[in-house]
Amino acid sequence: MARYLEERGWKILTRNYQNRYGEIDLIAKDGEVLVFIEVKSWKTFGYGDLEYVLDRKKRSRMIMVAKAFLDGLRETEDPDVRFDVIFHNPDGPIFEHIPNAFTETGKL
């Protein structure tokens, strides 16, 4: 998955980032935007699956993990942030990338 993003010019900062609040699959930079990415293996996928994949509890956890990550950055850094979801078909190299899958407030 990281290679998919790198081929599109993204810079991968970390994989499987964990802290006391949970885990985020990938943290990357898309230009100047810091992106927290949830990766899901799904045979069929689409926007209708977002509510199942990112229920209120999962969104809340991702936000808390992201805030803790941001707290560790230098004070001079204040990046724009986005939460993405990438669905991956385990039977082949098919991806569905949903940028800005939800806002920091946790709403889809």
C-alpha positions in Angstrom: 0.0 0.0 0.0 2.8 2.4 0.8 4.3 1.8 -2.6 1.0 2.7 -4.2 1.1 6.1 -2.4 4.9 6.7 -3.0 4.3 6.1 -6.8 1.9 9.0 -6.6 4.5 11.3 -5.0 3.5 10.8 -1.3 6.1 10.6 1.4 5.4 7.8 3.9 6.3 9.0 7.4 5.4 5.8 9.4 3.6 2.5 9.1 1.4 1.0 11.9 1.9 3.9 14.2 0.7 3.1 17.7 0.2 5.0 20.9 -1.9 4.5 24.0 -5.0 5.4 22.1 -4.7 2.9 19.2 -3.1 2.5 15.8 -3.2 4.1 12.4 -2.1 2.1 9.5 -0.1 4.8 7.6 0.9 8.3 8.2 2.0 10.1 5.1 2.5 13.5 3.5 0.5 14.4 0.4 2.3 17.6 -0.6 2.0 19.7 2.6 -1.0 17.8 4.0 -0.4 15.3 6.8 -2.6 12.3 6.1 -3.7 9.6 8.5 -4.8 6.5 6.6 -6.9 3.5 7.5 -6.3 0.6 5.1 -8.9 -2.1 4.8 -8.9 -5.3 2.8 -12.3 -5.6 1.2 -13.4 -7.7 -1.8 -16.0 -5.1 -2.8 -15.8 -1.6 -1.6 -17.2 1.9 -1.9 -18.5 4.9 -0.1 -21.4 2.8 1.4 -18.9 0.8 3.3 -17.4 3.8 5.1 -20.0 3.8 7.9 -19.2 0.2 8.6 -15.4 0.6 8.4 -15.3 3.9 10.3 -18.0 3.7 12.9 -18.1 6.4 15.6 -15.7 4.5 17.9 -13.1 4.0 15.2 -13.2 7.6 14.0 -12.8 8.8 17.6 -9.8 6.5 18.2 -8.2 7.7 15.0 -8.6 11.3 16.0 -7.1 10.7 19.4 -4.1 8.8 17.9 -3.6 11.6 15.4 -3.8 14.3 18.0 -1.2 12.5 20.1 1.0 12.2 17.0 0.6 15.9 16.3 1.5 16.7 20.0 4.9 15.1 19.3 5.7 17.4 16.4 7.9 20.5 16.8 6.0 23.6 17.8 6.9 25.2 14.5 5.0 22.6 12.6 1.2 23.0 12.2 0.3 20.9 9.2 -3.1 20.7 7.5 -4.5 17.3 8.4 -6.7 14.8 6.5 -8.1 11.4 7.3 -8.2 9.0 4.3 -9.4 5.4 3.8 -7.9 3.0 1.3 -9.8 -0.1 0.4 -7.7 -2.9 -1.0 -9.0 -6.0 -2.8 -6.9 -8.9 -1.4 -7.4 -10.8 -4.6 -5.7 -8.3 -6.8 -4.1 -4.9 -7.1 -7.3 -3.0 -7.0 -7.5 0.1 -4.7 -10.2 2.5 -3.9 -8.8 5.6 -2.2 -11.2 7.8 -0.4 -9.5 11.1 0.6 -11.0 13.1 3.5 -13.2 10.2 4.5 -14.2 12.1 7.6 -13.5 15.4 9.3 -11.7 15.9 12.6 -15.2 16.2 14.3 -15.7 12.6 13.3 -18.5 13.1 10.8 -18.5 11.1 7.6 
